[in-house]
Amino acid sequence: MVGAVILAAGKSQRMGAPKLLLRIKGKRIIEWVVDSFKGVVDELVVVLGYNPESLIPTLEKLGTRWVVNENYREGMVSSFKKGLEQLKNYDAVFLALGDQPFVDRDFLVKAIDAWKRGAKIVSPSYKGKKGHPVLFDRSLFDEILALKKNEFIRDVIHKHGEDHRVIETGEWAVTDLDTPESLQALREKS
């Protein structure tokens, strides 16, 4: 079984508003993210942190499982660990970003296929820059869960470079939304 952990714990400080509730083409950003994984993975968990009450009604409407990371200030690793704990019996889990609305479902299928053929880590790449979501094999879960505050997911990726497959894909893989300008640019492109 394949799962997905969607990180949605940040403050959205540079955006100036809860960015995952902002809309693109009439749909909230978090809805775009959740919908891109539905039907491809067996289960997904959204990890909340700062002001979780703002997102919970939308997630409940979507029928999406969520968990709150009380330690969200510690960063992405702590949030991924919190979500991964919910899916640790899965065979592989995607690490996805909540502010990446246009994840290509075709990439998700290709990533799962590469994993089934033996890759332990699968990442998308655009013009040589690696992005998200990243798929991790179950054999790496304990190592990820053991990461300390000053360690990063990329440390695990680098350590297992021989088992890492990179799939060239579109610009969406390296696009995230941090500022009103980045949101406006994405709205104009879509």
N, C-alpha and C positions, 0 to 999 in steps of 0.2 A: 504494500500500500504506500502511496505517495501523498504527503501532506504539504501544506504551505503555512509559513509563519509570516504574517504581514505586520511590519513595524509601523505603529501609529501612535507613538508615545511622546513625540516632541512637542515643543511649545509653539511652533510656528512664529517665532519672534520676528524674523525678517519679513514674513508675509504680512504681519500686523492683524491677522484674523485666523481662526482655526481653518487652515488651508484644506484639510480633507473634506470639509463641508462645503467648500466653494464649488461652483458648478462650471462644467464645460459641456456645451451642447445640451443643457437642461439636466444633466446628471451630475450628482456629487462626485468629487474625485475618488472618495473611498468606494463608491458604487462601481466605478469603472474598474478599479483594482480588483475588487472581490469578483465581479462578473468575469474578468479575464481568466480567473482560476477555476471558476465553477464548471463542472463537467470534465475537467482535465485532471484535477487532484481529488483524492477521496475525502479529504477534510482540510479545512483551513481555520486558523486561529489568528485573530487580530489582537496584537498586543497594545494596550492603551497605557498611558502614563499620566501626562499632564492633563488636568481637567477631563477625566474620562466620561463624565456625565454628558458632555457635549456630543460625543459620538455614539453612546450606547443606544439611544432611540433609533438611529439610522441602522446600526448593526442588527438590532432586534427585528426591525422591519425587513431586513435582508435575510433573516434567519441564520445569521453568522455568529459562530462561537467567538467569544472574546475573553481576555484575561487582563488584569491590571498589574503592571510592573510598578510596585511602590518605589523601586530603586531606579526609575527611568533616568534620573539625573546622571547616573553612572555611564550612560551612553548606550550605543547600539548593541554592544555585546551583551549587556545585562538584559536588554529587551528580547534579543534573540534567544538567550538561554531560557528566559521565562516562557516563551512560546514553545520552544523545543521540548521543555519538560512535559508539556501537554501532549506532545506527539512522539515521545521517545520510543514507542513500540512500533513506529512506522519504519518502512524499509529505506525511505529517502524523504528529505524535506527541503523545500525551497525556502530560501531567505529572500523575502520580497519587501520592497519599500512602499509605504502607504501613499507616497506622493509621486508615484510613477503610474499615471492613469492608463497608458496605452501599451501595456505588456502584450506582446505578440503571442497569441495562443499557439501559433505554428512553432515558435521557439520552444515553448513549454513542452510540446509533443516531441520535438527533436532532442531536447535535453533529457527527457525521460528515456527515449530510445538509446541515447549515448550512455546513460547510466546502466540500462539493461545490458548493454554490450561491454560493461566493465569499468566505466569511468566512476571514480569516487566523488569527483567534484565536476560540475558543468557550469560554465559561465557564458553569458552573451558578450560580444565585443563589437564595437563600432569603430572602424578606422584605427584599430590597434589599441583602443582604450576599453578595458574590461568594465562591465556594468552589472546590473541586477535584472532579474532575480538570479540567485546562485543555488544550484541543487547540490545537496550534500548527502552522501551515503550514510547509512546507519552506523557503519564501522567508525565514523568520525564523531558521533554524537558525544561520547564520553569525553573526548579530547576538547570539544567545544564547550561542554558543560563545566570542564575544569579550568577554563580560562580565567585568569585573575584580572583585576581592574586595569592594570597597565598592559594587558595583552589584547590582541585584535584577531578578528576572524581571518584577516589576510595572512596572519602568522600560520594558521592551520593550512590555508590554501598554498602558501609557499612551501611549507614542509612536505606537502604531498603533490608537488608539481608533476611528477611522472604519472599520476592518476587523474590529472586535471585536463578536461577537454574544453576547448573554447570554440564557440560557434559564432561565426560572423553574422551579424544581424543589423537591424536598422538603428537609427539615431535614438529611438525611444529607450534603448538599453542604458544610455548614459545621460538621459534627460530626467531631471527632477525639478520640483517646483519649490523654490525657496523665497522668491520675491514677487511682488505684484508684476514686475516687468517680465519675469519668466513665465508667469501664468498668462499674461496678455499675449506673449509670443506664441505659446502653445495653442491658445484659443484661435489665433490667426491662422496657424498651420492646419488645424483640424477642421 
